[in-house]
């Protein structure tokens, strides 16, 4: 489609400045096939830029570059690595309006939320710049007194990072930050739907002084064809993926052949539990943040609102009243709360899940359908009386649909919340301290927001239980995903 969307000169200049090639060994280059693919604005459907479509040969060239740079980067002093990450953070913050606008153009989120992602995504660069110099080992006598135990940490080796489309900056920095801090080189493959932010980040990394080959960026419309040979190469030692559980399972099967270290941040089905003693003002605000941030397109988005029957009607009324006032439009417009979903598949999924819930007895309190306008817009939606067995309670929605079911006892709430194969995050609202502590113990999720609707933080370990993934990103734990441990025994120096 020809791009006929009116754009400001700022948008036009920014899109022109973003690289359209592959970053391999410090050089921006075309695909070996010479082919490109289009990146579209989901608010209009219009193409905004065409970029290089990497082939499997390009992927292997990127891995070659990462392997060639690995020894030198691993030997680079920690302080030097830290300074480069910190300079990258500083440049990203200095260019926050560019990054925010670019994410709004290619992904659709409102500009205010995109600015929030620049702050959040940048924090991984700053946090891991600080962690770089705090990679610790230990030394001590063995119990027998015959020798000394030395435990040291070392880079795991070349890494392959696969990022999703919904948080184009934060998902890249959350993986690149700890990988570089630990002394590893990387090949990163951003999602084909939103690759431009990663390309701009690559340009910034170069500006910050990152040596050639340490970060290599390959964009492609044929992910599996490019990823397969990289994962199968014995020189690769680490695979990190954020995306659906189904794709993650396939990648784990591939990674098993090479016994790769893996980090998998996969699907979610987050329960949002509101007890009868909850502060409803806080619960409603938390619900709006947990559900509608990023247009509901987040693995941490609340998926099932499990509300005590005594407060369910009032909770639904307050939520619906607010949702009815949301501004809908292109994320660059003033007053927009809800932008477009990422593509037609997302529209179809939301439509199907809402339809199934209604057929089983749910009531549409607001929204419930696609909005008749250019782009892929789905109305912010509130469903009440969602029945057990509804698909919307089992599948990740990834859209702006708030589905309310009810409960009467604490045990029932826990059973409903845990009735899923996923275990990424849960949210609980209660003013009872003891009950809150019980929920920490009883809910089977890797993260929890207790009277909080947003939990993500660069200083905290992000990750899930069960089918929601393996490993942690962020926090002190995040860098250890990119390190391997060596134990050395030396003789007793005293004889």
C-alpha positions in Angstrom: 0.0 0.0 0.0 1.2 3.5 -0.8 1.6 5.6 2.3 -0.9 8.5 1.9 -1.0 9.4 5.6 -0.4 13.0 6.3 2.8 13.2 8.4 4.6 15.9 10.1 8.1 16.8 8.9 9.4 15.4 12.2 8.0 12.0 11.4 9.2 12.1 7.8 12.7 13.1 8.9 12.8 10.5 11.7 11.8 7.6 9.4 14.4 8.7 6.8 17.1 8.6 9.5 16.4 5.1 10.7 18.7 2.6 9.0 17.1 0.3 6.5 19.9 -2.4 6.4 21.3 -5.2 8.5 24.0 -4.4 11.1 26.6 -7.1 10.7 30.2 -6.7 12.0 29.7 -3.0 12.5 28.6 -2.4 8.9 25.0 -1.5 7.7 24.4 -3.6 4.6 21.7 -4.9 2.3 20.4 -8.5 2.4 22.4 -10.9 0.3 19.2 -11.5 -1.7 18.7 -7.8 -2.2 15.1 -8.1 -1.0 13.2 -6.0 1.4 9.9 -6.1 3.4 7.5 -3.4 4.5 6.8 -2.0 7.9 3.3 -0.6 8.3 1.6 1.9 10.7 -1.2 -0.2 12.3 -3.3 3.0 12.8 -3.6 3.4 9.0 -2.3 0.3 7.4 0.1 2.4 5.4 3.7 1.4 4.7 6.1 3.6 6.5 9.4 2.1 5.5 11.0 -0.8 3.6 13.9 -2.6 5.2 16.4 -5.4 4.4 14.9 -8.9 4.5 17.7 -11.0 5.9 18.4 -14.5 4.5 19.8 -17.5 6.4 23.2 -16.6 4.9 22.8 -13.1 6.4 22.0 -14.7 9.8 25.1 -16.9 9.7 27.2 -13.9 8.7 25.9 -12.1 11.8 26.8 -15.1 13.9 30.2 -15.1 12.4 30.7 -11.5 13.3 29.5 -12.2 16.9 31.9 -15.1 17.2 34.8 -13.1 15.8 34.2 -10.3 18.3 33.5 -12.6 21.3 37.0 -13.0 22.8 37.9 -9.3 22.5 34.7 -8.2 24.1 34.9 -10.8 26.9 38.4 -9.4 27.7 37.2 -5.8 27.7 37.4 -4.4 31.2 34.1 -4.3 33.0 34.3 -0.6 33.5 34.7 0.0 29.8 31.6 -2.2 29.1 29.8 -0.3 31.8 30.7 3.1 30.3 29.4 2.1 26.9 26.1 0.9 28.3 25.8 4.1 30.3 26.5 6.2 27.3 23.9 4.3 25.3 21.4 5.1 28.1 22.3 8.7 28.0 21.8 9.0 24.2 18.5 7.1 24.4 17.2 9.5 27.0 18.5 12.5 25.0 16.6 11.1 22.0 13.5 10.0 23.9 11.1 11.9 21.6 12.6 10.1 18.6 12.3 6.7 20.2 8.8 7.4 21.5 7.5 8.7 18.1 9.1 5.8 16.3 7.4 3.2 18.5 4.0 5.0 18.1 4.4 4.9 14.4 5.3 1.2 14.0 3.5 -0.3 16.9 0.5 2.1 17.5 0.8 2.8 21.3 -0.2 6.3 22.4 2.7 8.7 22.5 2.5 9.1 26.3 2.9 5.4 26.8 5.7 5.3 24.3 7.6 7.9 26.3 7.0 5.7 29.4 8.6 2.8 27.5 11.7 4.9 26.7 12.1 5.5 30.4 11.5 1.9 31.3 13.5 0.4 28.5 16.4 2.8 29.1 16.6 1.7 32.7 17.8 -1.8 31.6 20.8 0.0 30.0 21.5 2.0 33.2 20.8 -0.9 35.6 23.1 -3.4 33.8 25.8 -0.7 33.3 25.9 -0.7 37.1 25.7 -4.5 37.4 28.7 -4.9 35.0 31.2 -4.2 37.7 29.4 -6.3 40.3 29.9 -9.8 38.8 31.2 -11.7 41.9 32.8 -15.0 42.6 34.1 -16.5 45.9 37.2 -18.0 47.4 37.6 -20.2 50.5 39.2 -23.3 51.9 37.6 -26.7 51.2 36.1 -28.5 54.2 39.1 -30.9 54.3 41.6 -28.0 54.4 43.6 -29.6 51.6 42.9 -26.9 49.0 41.2 -23.6 48.1 38.0 -23.3 46.2 37.7 -20.5 43.6 34.3 -19.9 42.0 34.4 -17.5 39.1 31.8 -16.2 36.6 32.4 -16.1 32.8 30.5 -14.9 29.7 28.3 -17.7 28.4 29.3 -17.0 24.8 27.6 -15.7 21.6 23.9 -15.1 22.2 20.9 -15.1 19.9 18.1 -12.7 21.1 14.6 -12.9 19.6 12.3 -10.0 20.6 8.6 -9.4 20.2 6.7 -6.6 18.6 4.8 -5.1 21.6 7.6 -3.4 23.5 10.1 -2.7 20.7 12.7 -0.8 22.9 12.3 -2.4 26.3 12.4 -6.0 25.0 15.7 -5.2 23.2 17.4 -3.4 26.1 16.2 -6.1 28.6 18.2 -8.7 26.6 21.1 -6.6 25.2 21.9 -4.9 28.5 22.7 -8.0 30.5 24.3 -9.8 27.6 26.8 -7.0 27.0 27.3 -6.4 30.7 28.3 -10.0 31.2 30.8 -9.8 28.3 28.8 -11.6 25.5 28.3 -10.7 21.9 24.9 -11.0 20.3 22.8 -11.4 17.3 19.4 -9.9 17.7 16.3 -10.5 15.6 13.5 -8.0 16.2 9.9 -8.9 15.3 9.1 -8.1 11.6 6.1 -6.0 12.7 8.2 -3.5 14.7 11.9 -3.7 13.7 12.6 0.0 13.3 13.2 0.8 17.0 15.8 -1.9 17.3 17.5 -0.5 14.1 17.6 3.0 15.7 19.0 1.4 18.9 21.8 -0.2 16.9 22.7 3.2 15.5 22.8 4.6 19.0 25.0 1.7 20.3 27.5 2.5 17.6 27.4 6.2 18.6 28.1 5.1 22.1 31.3 3.4 21.0 30.3 -0.2 21.0 33.0 -2.2 19.1 32.1 -3.8 15.7 30.5 -7.2 15.9 29.4 -7.0 19.5 25.8 -6.4 18.5 24.5 -7.6 15.2 21.0 -6.9 14.0 19.1 -9.0 11.4 15.6 -8.1 10.3 13.6 -10.7 8.4 10.1 -11.6 7.3 11.0 -15.3 7.5 11.9 -15.8 11.1 12.1 -19.6 11.3 14.2 -19.9 8.2 16.8 -17.5 9.6 16.7 -18.7 13.2 17.0 -22.4 12.5 20.6 -22.4 11.2 21.8 -20.0 13.9 20.3 -22.1 16.7 21.8 -25.3 15.2 25.3 -23.8 15.0 27.5 -25.2 17.8 29.2 -21.8 18.3 26.0 -20.3 19.6 25.8 -20.8 23.4 22.7 -18.8 24.5 19.1 -18.3 23.2 16.8 -15.7 24.7 13.2 -15.4 23.4 10.1 -13.4 24.3 6.9 -14.4 22.6 4.2 -17.1 22.5 4.5 -20.3 24.4 3.9 -22.3 21.3 6.9 -20.7 19.5 9.0 -21.0 22.7 8.3 -24.7 22.9 9.5 -25.1 19.4 12.7 -23.1 20.0 13.4 -25.1 23.2 13.3 -28.3 21.1 15.8 -26.8 18.7 18.0 -25.5 21.5 18.1 -28.9 23.2 20.2 -30.4 20.4 23.0 -28.0 21.2 22.3 -27.9 25.0 22.0 -24.1 24.8 21.4 -21.9 27.8 17.9 -20.6 27.3 15.7 -17.8 28.7 12.1 -18.0 27.7 9.6 -15.3 28.5 6.4 -16.8 27.2 2.6 -16.4 27.4 0.5 -15.2 30.3 -3.1 -15.4 31.6 -2.9 -13.0 34.5 -5.6 -13.1 37.2 -6.7 -9.8 38.7 -8.4 -10.7 42.0 -10.5 -8.1 43.8 -11.7 -9.1 47.3 -14.7 -7.6 49.1 -12.5 -5.6 51.4 -10.5 -4.0 48.6 -10.2 -0.2 48.2 -12.3 0.0 45.0 -10.9 3.3 43.9 -7.4 1.8 43.9 -8.6 -1.5 42.4 -10.3 0.3 39.5 -7.2 2.4 38.8 -5.0 -0.7 39.0 -7.4 -2.6 36.7 -7.3 0.1 34.1 -3.4 0.1 34.2 -3.1 -3.7 34.2 -5.6 -4.2 31.4 -5.4 -1.2 29.0 -1.7 -0.3 29.1 -0.2 -0.9 25.7 -3.8 -1.4 24.4 -3.9 -4.7 26.3 -1.1 -6.1 24.2 1.3 -7.2 27.0 2.1 -10.6 28.5 1.6 -8.9 31.9 -1.9 -7.6 31.0 -4.6 -8.7 33.4 -6.6 -11.3 31.5 -9.2 -12.6 34.0 -10.8 -10.2 36.5 -11.9 -12.3 39.4 -14.1 -10.1 41.5 -16.0 -10.8 44.8 -19.7 -11.1 44.0 -20.5 -8.4 46.7 -18.5 -5.7 44.9 -18.6 -7.0 41.3 -21.4 -4.7 40.1 -19.9 -1.6 41.5 -16.5 -2.5 40.2 -17.9 -3.0 36.8 -19.8 0.2 36.9 -16.8 2.3 37.8 -14.6 0.6 35.2 -17.1 0.9 32.5 -17.7 4.6 33.2 -14.0 5.3 32.8 -13.5 3.1 29.7 -16.4 4.8 28.0 -14.4 8.1 28.1 -11.2 6.7 26.6 -9.9 8.5 23.5 -9.4 6.3 20.5 -7.1 7.1 17.6 -3.6 7.3 16.2 -1.2 7.4 19.1 0.2 10.8 18.0 -3.1 12.5 18.5 -3.9 14.4 21.7 -6.0 12.7 24.2 -5.6 9.2 22.8 -5.8 6.3 25.3 -6.4 3.4 23.0 -4.5 3.0 19.8 -4.8 0.2 17.2 -4.2 -3.4 17.7 -1.1 -4.6 15.9 -2.7 -6.4 12.9 -5.8 -8.1 11.5 -5.0 -11.3 13.3 -5.3 -9.5 16.6 -8.7 -8.1 15.6 -9.9 -11.5 14.7 -8.8 -13.0 18.0 -10.5 -10.3 20.1 -13.7 -10.7 18.1 -13.8 -14.4 18.5 -13.1 -14.4 22.2 -15.7 -11.7 22.9 -18.2 -13.6 20.7 -17.6 -16.9 22.6 -18.1 -15.2 26.0 -21.3 -13.6 24.9 -22.7 -16.9 23.5 -22.0 -18.4 27.0 -24.0 -15.7 28.8 -21.6 -12.7 29.3 -23.0 -9.2 28.9 -21.2 -6.5 26.9 -21.2 -3.5 29.2 -19.2 -1.4 26.7 -17.5 -1.9 23.3 -17.2 -5.4 22.1 -16.4 -4.9 18.4 -14.1 -3.6 15.8 -14.2 0.2 15.2 -15.2 1.2 11.7 -12.3 3.3 10.7 -9.0 2.9 8.9 -6.4 0.8 10.7 -6.9 -2.1 13.1 -8.9 -0.6 16.0 -10.9 -2.6 18.5 -13.1 -0.8 21.0 -12.1 -0.9 24.6 -14.4 -3.5 26.0 -15.9 -4.5 29.4 -17.6 -7.9 29.7 -19.6 -8.9 32.9 -20.9 -12.2 34.0 -18.3 -14.2 32.1 -19.1 -17.9 32.6 -16.7 -20.6 33.6 -15.4 -22.4 30.5 -15.4 -19.3 28.3 -12.4 -19.2 26.0 -11.6 -15.7 27.1 -10.7 -17.1 30.6 -8.3 -19.7 29.1 -6.6 -17.9 26.3 -4.4 -14.8 26.4 -6.5 -12.0 25.0 -3.8 -9.5 23.9 -6.3 -6.8 23.4 -8.4 -4.2 25.3 -11.0 -6.5 26.7 -11.7 -6.6 30.4 -13.6 -9.7 31.3 -15.2 -10.0 34.8 -16.1 -13.3 36.6 -17.1 -13.5 40.2 -16.3 -15.5 43.3 -17.5 -15.8 46.9 -14.7 -17.4 49.0 -11.0 -17.0 49.2 -10.4 -20.6 48.4 -12.6 -20.2 45.3 -10.6 -17.1 44.2 -7.3 -19.0 44.5 -8.7 -22.0 42.6 -9.9 -19.7 39.8 -6.7 -17.7 39.7 -4.5 -20.9 39.5 -6.7 -22.7 37.0 -4.4 -22.1 34.0 -1.3 -23.6 32.5 0.4 -20.1 32.7 2.0 -18.5 35.7 3.5 -15.2 34.7 1.9 -12.5 37.0 -1.1 -12.1 39.2 -2.7 -9.0 40.8 -4.5 -8.9 44.1 -6.4 -6.1 45.8 -7.2 -6.5 49.5 -6.8 -4.3 52.5 -6.3 -7.4 54.7 -2.5 -7.8 55.3 -2.8 -11.4 56.3 -4.8 -12.2 53.2 -2.3 -10.5 51.1 0.5 -12.6 52.6 -1.6 -15.7 51.9 -2.0 -14.8 48.3 1.8 -14.4 47.9 2.1 -18.0 49.2 -0.9 -19.4 47.3 -0.9 -17.9 43.8 1.2 -19.8 41.3 2.9 -17.0 39.4 6.4 -15.7 39.1 5.4 -12.1 39.8 2.6 -10.5 41.8 1.2 -7.0 42.2 -0.3 -6.6 45.7 -2.5 -3.5 45.4 -0.4 -2.6 42.4 -1.5 -2.7 38.8 1.9 -2.5 37.1 4.9 -4.6 38.3 7.6 -4.3 35.7 10.9 -2.7 36.9 14.4 -3.0 35.7 15.6 -3.7 39.2 13.3 -6.7 39.7 13.5 -10.2 38.3 10.9 -10.5 35.5 9.7 -14.0 34.6 7.1 -16.7 35.2 6.3 -20.2 36.4 4.8 -23.2 34.6 4.2 -22.6 30.8 5.1 -18.9 31.2 8.8 -19.5 30.8 12.2 -20.1 32.1 14.8 -17.8 33.6 14.6 -14.1 34.7 15.2 -10.8 33.1 16.1 -7.7 35.1 17.3 -7.4 38.6 20.4 -8.9 40.1 19.2 -12.2 38.7 19.1 -11.0 35.1 22.9 -10.9 34.5 23.3 -14.4 35.7 21.3 -15.7 32.7 24.3 -14.6 30.6 27.1 -16.0 32.8 28.5 -19.5 33.4 30.2 -20.7 36.6 33.6 -22.2 36.8 34.9 -23.9 39.9 38.7 -24.2 40.4 40.5 -26.2 43.1 44.0 -25.1 44.0 46.4 -26.6 46.6 46.5 -25.4 50.2 49.0 -22.5 49.9 50.2 -23.3 53.4 51.2 -26.9 52.6 
